[in-house]
Amino acid sequence: MFKNITYKKKLIILLISFVIFLFIAYSISIKNTFELADQCEDYETQLDFVKDAPVKIAQLQNELDSKEQLLGRSLCETEFQEHLLQKISFHCSKNDLVIRELPQVHTYRQHEYEIETYTTVIEGSYIKLLQLLYAMEQEYRIGKVVSAKFISKKDFKTNRLRLTLSMYIQNIKKEKNE
C-alpha cells in the first residue's frame, strides 16, 4: 500500500499524522497539566491572602477605630465642651482673638447616633480667624467643622467694623446600648 506513494506524499502524511498526534497528546495530557498549574497558582494566591488575613483584620480594625474616633469622641457632653473651649481659648489667647459666645450645644438623636452641634462666635482679624478655622479642622481635630460663617458688623460705639466667625462643630457619638 505504501509502495505506490511517493516520498513527498509519505512526508506529508507523516507531518499530518504528527500534527494530529500532537493535538491528541495536548488535549489528553498537556491541557490538563496547564489547567492544574493555573489552579495551583490560584490556590497559592488564596493561601497567601489567608496567611495575611490576621494582619489585615488588625489593620482594618485599627482603621475602623480611627474612623470612629474621628466620627465622634466618646467623651461626655460637658467634657467635650470643656475640651473644645480649652482649645479655642488657647488659640484665641495666642492670636489676639476674642470669644464673643461660648460653645452652645444643640443635640439631635437619630437611630443609634447622637449628633451634638456646638456653635461658637469669635471676633478678630480675617487672617487670625482663618488660622483658627484651619487649626480646628486640621490640627486639633476635636470634632468636624461643618460650617463657618464670617460676619462683618459695624460697632456704632467705636464706629468700626468688627469681623466675627460663627463656627459650627459637630460631634457624632454612637449611643451605648446598656
C-alpha positions in Angstrom: 0.0 0.0 0.0 2.8 2.4 0.8 4.9 1.3 -2.1 2.9 3.3 -4.7 3.1 6.5 -2.6 6.0 8.9 -3.3 8.3 10.1 -0.6 6.8 13.6 -0.8 3.3 12.2 -0.1 4.7 10.0 2.7 6.3 13.0 4.2 3.1 15.0 4.1 1.2 12.0 5.6 3.8 11.8 8.3 3.6 15.5 9.1 -0.2 15.4 9.2 -0.2 12.4 11.5 2.4 14.1 13.7 0.2 17.2 14.0 -2.8 15.0 14.8 -0.7 13.1 17.4 0.4 16.4 18.9 -3.2 17.7 19.1 -4.4 14.4 20.7 -1.4 14.4 23.2 -2.1 18.1 24.1 -5.8 17.5 24.6 -5.3 14.4 26.7 -2.4 15.3 29.0 -0.7 18.7 28.4 -4.0 20.6 28.5 -4.8 19.1 31.9 -1.3 20.0 33.2 -1.7 23.6 32.2 -5.2 23.8 33.9 -3.8 22.2 37.1 -0.9 24.7 37.0 -3.3 27.6 36.8 -5.4 26.1 39.5 -2.3 25.7 41.7 -1.4 29.4 41.2 -4.9 30.4 42.2 -4.7 28.3 45.4 -1.3 29.8 46.2 -2.7 33.3 45.9 -5.6 32.3 48.1 -3.2 30.8 50.6 -1.1 34.0 50.7 -4.3 36.0 51.2 -5.4 33.7 54.1 -1.9 33.9 55.7 -2.1 37.8 55.6 -5.7 37.7 56.9 -5.0 38.3 60.7 -2.7 41.2 59.8 -5.3 42.7 57.5 -8.0 42.2 60.1 -6.0 44.0 62.7 -5.2 46.8 60.2 -8.8 47.2 59.3 -9.8 47.2 62.9 -7.3 50.0 63.7 -8.6 51.9 60.7 -12.2 51.4 61.8 -11.3 52.6 65.4 -9.6 55.7 64.0 -12.6 56.4 61.8 -14.9 56.1 64.8 -12.7 58.3 66.8 -12.8 60.9 64.0 -16.6 60.4 63.7 -17.1 61.2 67.4 -15.3 61.3 70.6 -16.6 59.1 73.4 -16.3 62.0 75.9 -19.5 63.0 77.6 -21.1 66.3 76.6 -19.5 68.5 79.3 -16.0 67.0 78.9 -16.2 67.6 75.1 -17.5 71.1 75.6 -14.7 71.9 78.1 -12.1 70.4 75.8 -13.4 72.4 72.8 -13.4 75.6 74.9 -9.9 74.9 76.1 -8.6 74.5 72.5 -10.5 77.6 71.3 -9.4 79.8 74.2 -5.8 78.7 73.9 -5.7 79.6 70.2 -7.6 82.9 70.9 -5.2 84.0 73.6 -2.2 83.2 71.4 -3.6 85.1 68.4 -5.4 88.1 69.8 -8.9 86.8 69.2 -12.0 87.4 71.4 -14.6 84.8 72.2 -18.0 86.5 71.9 -20.2 83.5 72.5 -19.2 80.3 74.4 -19.8 77.0 72.7 -23.6 76.3 72.9 -24.7 72.7 72.3 -27.7 71.5 70.2 -28.3 67.8 70.4 -30.1 65.6 67.9 -30.7 61.9 68.1 -31.2 59.7 65.1 -31.3 55.9 65.2 -28.3 54.9 67.3 -26.4 58.1 66.9 -26.4 61.3 68.8 -25.3 64.4 67.0 -24.0 67.3 69.1 -23.6 70.7 67.3 -21.6 73.4 69.1 -21.9 77.0 68.0 -19.1 79.4 68.9 -18.7 83.1 67.9 -15.2 84.6 67.8 -14.1 88.1 66.8 -10.8 89.2 65.3 -8.9 89.8 62.1 -9.7 87.7 59.0 -6.3 86.0 58.8 -6.3 85.1 62.5 -9.9 83.8 62.3 -8.9 81.8 59.2 -5.9 80.3 61.1 -8.3 79.3 63.9 -10.6 77.7 61.5 -7.7 75.8 59.9 -6.4 74.7 63.3 -9.8 73.4 64.3 -10.2 71.4 61.1 -6.7 70.1 60.6 -4.6 70.3 63.8 -6.9 69.9 66.8 -9.5 67.6 65.1 -11.8 67.8 68.1 -14.9 67.4 66.1 -15.9 68.1 62.5 -16.2 71.7 61.5 -19.4 71.6 59.4 -19.9 75.3 58.8 -18.2 78.6 59.2 -19.7 82.0 58.6 -17.8 85.3 58.6 -20.0 88.3 59.5 -18.9 91.9 59.4 -20.8 94.2 61.7 -20.5 97.9 62.4 -19.9 98.8 66.0 -21.7 102.1 66.5 -19.9 102.9 69.8 -16.5 102.9 68.2 -17.7 103.5 64.6 -15.5 100.5 63.4 -16.2 97.3 61.5 -15.9 94.1 63.5 -15.4 90.7 61.9 -16.8 87.7 63.6 -16.6 84.0 62.8 -19.6 81.8 63.7 -18.2 78.2 63.7 -20.3 75.1 63.9 -18.6 72.0 65.2 -20.3 68.6 65.2 -19.5 65.6 67.4 -21.2 62.4 66.4 -21.4 59.7 69.1 -22.8 56.2 68.9 -25.3 55.7 71.7 -24.3 53.0 74.1 -26.9 50.2 74.5 -26.9 49.3 78.1 
